[in-house]
């Protein structure tokens, strides 16, 4: 699958106020037929490590895409469940290989949920410096997996 996400597009979406999880989920879910408005709403609460510095929104957005594509929707469908777990694990391994961690506060070096640390993140421009590349990379990994 050809990668159509560019850093320019990432930055355009970020400038419109969308978070990392929304952008990654939008990117992947559009390919799977989900309406953009629904995708943006579904992923809205997952940016900034669910706004508490935990699992990076790029990761949660990607995992939602993988769930949409490969997830179990039929009772007792262990084959689908196992395939999703395999895809999830594969994504996490590739992301971690590139970025050493899946945790937002470890990637940024500060906890976005702590007001004093968030001000440091903003002051240093870390969201603009780091996050666009994480988003773009997550989309590239998804391209390999969809």
N, C-alpha and C positions, 0 to 999 in steps of 0.2 A: 504494500500500500504506500503510495507516494506521500511524503510529508508535505503538507500544505501550510503548516503553522510556521510563521516567521517571527523573529524578534520584533519586527515592526508591528505585526498584528497583535502580539502579546502586549506590547506597550500601548497600543491603541485601546485595547480592552481594559487594561489597567487604568488608563487615563479616564475611562468612563466609570470607574469605581468598582469594577469587578475584581474579586479576589482570586488567588491562585487556584483554589479548588474549582471555582466556577469556570474559569477559563479552560482548565484541563478537561473537566467534565463536559463542557460545551463542545470542545473540539472533538472528543471521541463520540459523544452521544449523537451529535449531528449526523455522523456517518452511519449510525444505527437507526436513524429515523425519529429520534425524539425531538419534539418541538423545542427550539431554542429557549423560549420563555420558561418552559417547564424545567429544562436542564439548569438554567440559571437559578431558579427558585430552589430546586432540590439541593444544589451544592452550596447555597448561600451561607449556611451555618458552619462550613468546614474550613474556611480560610484561617490562616494564622494558627494552624494546628488546633482547629475547633475553637479559635480565639482564646486558647489557654496554653499555647506553645508546645502542644504535644505533636502527634503525627502530622507532618507537613501536609498542607492542603493540596499540594501537587500529587501526593501519594493517595490521599483519600479520594480526590477527583478521579484519578486513574483507576483506583480499585472499584469505584462505582461504575465506571465504563466497562471494566472487565466483568462485573456482576451483570450489567445490562446485556452484554454479549453472551457470556458463558454460564450465567447463574442458573441455579436450580429453580424451576417453576412448577414442577410436577412432583407430587408426593413420592418419596422413596427413590428419587432419581439420584442414586449414589454416583453414577458415572458423571453426571453434570456437576455435582458437588465436588467430586475429586478433580475434575478438569479445572473448575474455577480455583480451587486451592492451588493447583499446579501453576496456573497463570498468575495468581496473586503472588505466590512465592517467587516466581520468576521475575515479575516486575520489581518487587521489593529488593531482590538480590542485585538487579541491574542498577537500580536507583542508588542503593547503598554503596555499590562498587564505585559509582561516579561521585557520590557526595558524602560518603562515610557514615551517614546516619539517616534515619527517617524522621527524626525529631526536629521540629521547627526551631525550638530554643537552642538546640545544639548547632544547627546550621547557621543561625543568625548570631549566636554567641550571647544572646540576651533573651529574656523571657518577655514576649509580647503582651502577656497578661498582667505583668507587673508595671504599673503606671510609670515608675521612675526608669525602668529598663526600656519601656516602650519609647519614652522620650529620647533615650540614647539611640535607639534604632532609627527613629525619625531624624534626629540630629546628624547622625552619621550617614544617612541616606541608604541604609542597608537594604530596605525593601526595593529600592530602585536599582541598587548595585547587584544584588544577589538573586532576587526572586524571578526576574524575567528569564534568566538562564535556567533556573530550575523548572519553570513552566515549560519552556521550549524543550528541555531535555526530557521531561515526563511525556510530552507529546511524541517525541521521537521514539521513546521506548514503546509507547502504545502502538505506534505505527508498525513495529516489529511483531506485535502480539495480536493485532486484530485481523 
